[in-house]
Amino acid sequence: MRQEHYIITSKDTNMEVLEHLSTVSPGNSPTTDEDTVDEDTNIRLDKCMVIGHEDGTGKYRGMCGALICEYRGKMFKVVSGLTDDDRHKPPKMGSTIIFSYLEQAGVPRHPTFKSRHVC
């Protein structure tokens, strides 16, 4: 399996994946490289594994409310960034997604779904 570097930028409140930078060997985390951090906002972009789904409430009743993910041995929920289509048909358990986040004490803060990772 191949891991990829991405660089992101902030334009008002919109995050965009700008370009594919390079590939690294499996097992190396792209977050240790400066290329995956936006210098102005300290927002990082990486991949994590979906290990579960949480049911939605309110307007998301009957849909996926959150993706339960694992990243570097830590579990967290990804709620933001999911479209209604993503919520109707969420990424399968065991699949990999690309997400952006702020890092605080090694734990992803404010994780936002960006896309499904295609190997």
Buried (B, 14 or more C-beta within 10 A) or exposed (E): EEBBBBBBBEEEEEBEBEEEBEEBEEEEEBBEEEEBBBEEEEBBBBBBBBEEBBEBEEEBEEBBBBBBBEBEEEEBBBBEBBEEEBBEEBBEEEBBBBBBBBBEEEBBEEBBBBEBBEE
